[in-house]
Amino acid sequence: MFGRSAIAAAAGALVVLTGTAEGSAAADRPCTSAQACLGSFTLAEGASMPYYRSFPLAGSSAATQAVIVVHGTERNAANYFDRMVQAARDAGADSTTEIIAPHFQIAEDKPAAREVSWTNGDDTSWKDGGDSVSPAGISSFTVIDEILTKLADKQRFPALTRITLAGHSAGGQFVQRYAVGGVAPAQLPGVSFRYVTANPSSYLYFTPDRPVGTGLPGSCPAYDDYKYGLNHLNAYLGEFTGDQLIKQYVTRKVTYLLGGGDVHQDHGIDQSCAAETQGHYRLVRGQNYFSSIAKNYPAAPHEKVIVPGVGHDSGAMFDSSQGRAAIFG
């Protein structure tokens, strides 16, 4: 689990950059093209993690906020970085925003020696906080914990006061589950946190009730297992009780950013029976989930924001007026 010793190790881990020097002048000028912005950092466990970034994780006095953007199933972190840079530019926030796009690799990405990798499958998926397969046992949520710890370090980023974790599609699934159980935000004073989950295929429910489906669980025996419910949590989230996870989630600032045109069974939407109990397509699944939260936890600082006319398109979602407001404030 991500305890204080791991936080200290994460804060001190080596950061290696490619394409930009570590000098203070470079650190105060944002890198704006993924082609030149690839770096890596060493996790507390010793493995290397590739990422794209505006400023080095070694630090910058220019960054006043940070956005961590999580890619989708295709793991195209470079594209997600470029799309978020464009959104930041259009929001007038590019010169003061640290944008980080971690690359959660799987075997087919041919990770370099010592680079950590997961699978896209159910048991060791990076999408749900699952443990890595090489080297084994590193939760993808722990990667975010360590990035957040570096960003919240005032010796690295003295002016940074706000961090937003945003993701689209599978990245939106990741962000929603991390908002439920992520450890680091509760341990890092001096910064505020916001979570923006855009067009995910499914959500983590806290009760057995679902908006769709009859004869449950008989018609879908695993519908309430993690990643859809609180049964059989993975190792990272399993450190908490269900009540602890609920209490944490309903105090966190979450925006459900939904494409008004994301109404089709395409783009790899989850068609399992467990996902179908949440609704037939992504827009209605998001609307149903927000309604569930609003009904059961009316004091939760959560909001639903619909981007009219936009379908399953991360760039259009992030760079909409609604997306920019949710992500950059």
N, C-alpha and C positions, 0 to 999 in steps of 0.2 A: 504494500500500500504506500501511498505517497505521503510519508511522514516528514517530520522536520529535517531529519538527516538527508533525505532524498532531495528536499528543497534546497538545502545548502549545496549539495553536490550538483544539482541542476544549475544553480546560479553561477557556479564556478566552472562549468564544463567548457571545454575549448570550442571556439567558433572558428570555422575555416571558410573563407570566402573565395569565390572565383569571379573574376571580372572587375572587381572594385577593391582598391587598397583599403587597409584598415585605418588610415590616418584620419584625423579629426575633420579635415576639410571634406574628405570623401563621405564621412559619416553624416555630415550636415547637408549633403546634396542627395536627394532620393534617386535611387536607380529606378528607371521607368520602363524597361523592356526586359521581359523574361529571358531573352537570349543572353543578356549580360548580368542577370541578377540571381544566378543559381549559386547557392552555398550549401554548406552542411554544418551540423553541430553534433557534438558527442553527447549522447544520453548518459544518464547516471550509471546505467548498466554497462557502458563502454561501447555500445553499438553506435554507428553513424546514421544520421537522419538528414536526407536532402530536403532543401526548401528553397523557395524563391522569396526575395525580400526587397523592400524599398531601402531600408537602412540595415546595416549589419546588426545582428543580435548582440554583438560586442557593445553596442550602445550608440546613442545619438542625442545631442542636446536639442535638435530641431523637432523631434517627434513629440507632439502633444497628445496624440491618440494613436491607437493601433487597431487594425482590423486583421483578424486571422480568417482567411477564406478557405473552406474545405471543398475539394473537388468532388466530382461525382464518380460513378462506377468506372468510367473510362480512365480515371486517374490522370487526367490532363491538367496537372497543377499549373503548368506554364500558361495555358490558356486562361485559367481562372485568375491567375495573377494579373495578366494583361487586361482582362475584363474589369477587374476591381480597380486597377490603376486608372482606367478610362472613367469609371464611375467617380473615383475620387477627384480626378481632374475636372469633370463636369460639375462636381459639387464645390469646387474651389478649395479642396482640402488636400490636394496631392503633395504640397510642399511640407506639410506638417503631420502627415499620416504614415505610420509604419504599417505597410501591408505585407503580410506573411502568408504564403501558400505552401503548406507542407505537402510533400509527395509521399503518400502511403503506397509503397511499391508491393507488387506481388512477383512471383517467380518469373512470369513472362516479361516483366520489365527489365530482367537481367541486372539486378542490383549488384553494385560493386562489392568487393570484399569488405566485410565489416558493416555494410549497410543493412539495416533492419528491413524485414519484409513480412507481409501477412498473406492472406488469401481474400478472395471475394466471396468465399463460401460462408455457410452458416456458423461453423464451429470456431473458426479463427479469423473471422472477418474484421478488417479494420473499420468497417462501417458502424459497428455496434460496440466498439470498445474491446473487441476480442484480442487475445494474446497473439503475438507474432509467432511465426514458425521458424524463422532464422534471423538471429538467435532466438531461441524459444522463450516465451513467457513475458514479453513486453506488451502491455495493453496500449492500443492506439490512443486511449484517453490519457495515459501517462505521458505520451508525447506532448499533448496539449498542456498538461500540468507543467511540464518543464519549460515550454515556450512562455507560458504566462508568468512563470517565476522570473525568467530573465527580463521580460518586459516590465514587470513591477519593481525591479531592482533600481532604486533611485540613483545608484552610482552609475548605472548604465544609461538610464533614461530619466534624467532628473525632472523633465517637464511633462512626462506622460501621466495623464490622470484618468483616461478612459480606454477600455478595451472592449471591442465588439467581436464576437465569434459568429461568423456567418457561413452558411452552406446552402447549396442548391441540390435538389434531387437526393442522391445518396448522401451528399454532404449535408443536406438538410436533415436527414435521418440522424446522422452523426451528431449534429449540433443539438437536436432536441434531446437525445439520450444523454449527451454530455451535460446539458443544462440540468437534467435530473440528478446526475450523480457525480459531476466533476468536483474533485477535491480542492484543487488549488485556489479557486476564487474565494472560498471561505477563510483561507489562511493568508491572504495577501492584502494588507491594509494600504491605503493611499491611492487606490484606483477603483473606479466603478466598472461594472461588467454589464454587458447587454448581449442577448442571444437572438439571432435572426435566422429562422428556419424557413427556407423557401422551397415550396413545391416538393416536399418529401412524399414517398410512396406510402408511408405508414408512420404511426406514432406509438409511443409507449403509454398505454392506459394504466390507470391505478385501481380500477375496479373491474369485476367480470362483466359489467354491462357494456353492450355494444349497440350502436345505432342500427345495425343491419344484422339479420340472421335469426333463425329460429332453431330450436332444438339443440342449443349449445349446452354443454360441450360435445354432445354426441355427434353432431354433424361436422365438427371441426375440433378434434380433441386437444390440439396444441394451440388453440387460438389465444389463450391467455398466458402462454409461455413467453419469456423474453426472446425477442425484442419487442413483442406486442403487448406483453403484460409483465407482471412482477414475479411470476413463477419461474424457477430455475434460472436465476440471474447468473451472469458471467462472473468471473473471479473478481474483477474490479468493483462492480456494483454490489457483489455479494458481501462486501465488507459492511454494508448497511442493512438495516431492516427496511421493510417497505414503508413504514411510517416515517422513518428518517428521510427517505428519498422524497416522499410526498411533501413533507414539511420544507425541505430545501427547495424543491422545484417551484412551489407556489409563492416563494419569496423572491424569486429571481425575475428580472425584467426580460420577458420573452415576446418577440414579435413573430406572428405567423404571417409570412409574406406569401400571398397566394395569387397565382396567375389566373385572371378571370377567364382566360381561354384554355386553361389546362384541364380539359374536360374529355380527354380521349384515353383509350386503353393503348397507349403507345409509349415510345421512349423507355422501354424496359420497366414499365410500371409493375409493381408487385401484384401478381394475380393469384397468390395463394389464398386459401380459404380464410386464413387469419387476417390477411389484409382486406379481403372483401367484406368482412364483418364491419369494417370501418367506413365503407362506402365504395362506390363503383369506380370513381376516378379521383385524381388528386385534389381538385378544388373542393369537392364535396367532403372528402376525408378531412381536409383542413377545417372546413366549416363545422363539421360534426365534432371534431376534437375540441375546437375552441368553445363550442357550445357546452361540451361536457365540463371543461374547466370552469367556465363562467357560472355554470349551474352549481357545481360542487364546491368551488373555491372562489366565491365572488370577490374576495379581497386580493386575489392574485394580481400582480402588476403586469398582466398579459394583454396584448392587443392583437386584433386581426386586421390586416391591411390587404386589400385586394388591388391588384394592378390591372386595370381594365384592358381587355383585348390581348393580353400577353399569354402565350401558352407556355410550353416547357422549354424555356429559353433563359439560361442563367444571365447572359449579358444584358438582355432586355429587362430582366427582373432587377438586377443590381443597379442599372443605369436609368431606371424609371425615376420620376420625381418621388414616388412613394418609397422606392428602394433606397435612394440616396438619403432621404430623411430618416429612415429606420437605421441605416448603417452608420452614417456620419453625423447625425444629429442636426 
